[in-house]
Amino acid sequence: MRPLIGITAYVEQAAWGVWDQRAVLIPETYVRMVHEAGGRAVVVPPDALDAPDLVARLDGLVLAGGADIEPARYGAEAHATTVTRPDRDAGELAVLAAALDADRPVLGVCRGMELLAVAYGGTLHQHLPDLLGTTRHQPSPGVYGSHDVRFVAGSRAAKIFGERAETNSYHHQAVDDPGRLTVTGRCDDGVVEAVEDPSLRFVFGVQWHPETAGDPRPFAALVEASLG
Ligand SMILES: NCCCC(=O)O
């Protein structure tokens, strides 16, 4: 039986003609990756109601990419460029806490990795161009960057990707302090690109977007871990 993988979503105003209304949305690429990896995808809305009850029915969880996390969540003031979705922060943090509590496998993608870091007591760099003096991680609106990531030998990241991977990049923020997570992948400029919690079954985050690159490897690792 395919493991049931929840994918966190957000509420957006849809433009569907007569059905123009607020809709719970997730890019289809996540669904496709989970299905290709052998899982069954279900959408987790920001208002997940009773998170432990939901998580008890899931075999695994994907924290999808999206907006910036409310800086107050990690003790910072908002940067001029910060764009947040507080409803999504609250809902995802509740589902994530329940998933960690139940030791359900979790894959965080981009914002999802940043959320993992915040949930583990870490902090974020709010605007990478201020730190690096370059926009290489998000060249311009809608344009992905591309760079190498090197992984720590023996880590989960290295088991999934090998020594290094060429990655597609679209984020203006990044993990600063990873909190209680272990950093297992970095770009050559030092930006954190992969994190994990080796003490749990599968808690893994990547800063880039394997779903838009059509790279099923981290999703396959999540699905495999979700089998039990
Ligand atoms: N700080 C937002 C991360 C961007 C993304 O998830 O695509």
The ligand as a Gaussian input file, in Angstrom:
#p B3LYP/6-31G(d) Opt

LIG

0 1
 N       11.984000      32.334000       2.498000
 C       11.145000      31.791000       1.464000
 C       11.680000      30.541000       0.838000
 C       11.352000      30.477000      -0.617000
 C       10.725000      29.224000      -1.086000
 O       10.263000      28.376000      -0.315000
 O       10.608000      29.042000      -2.307000

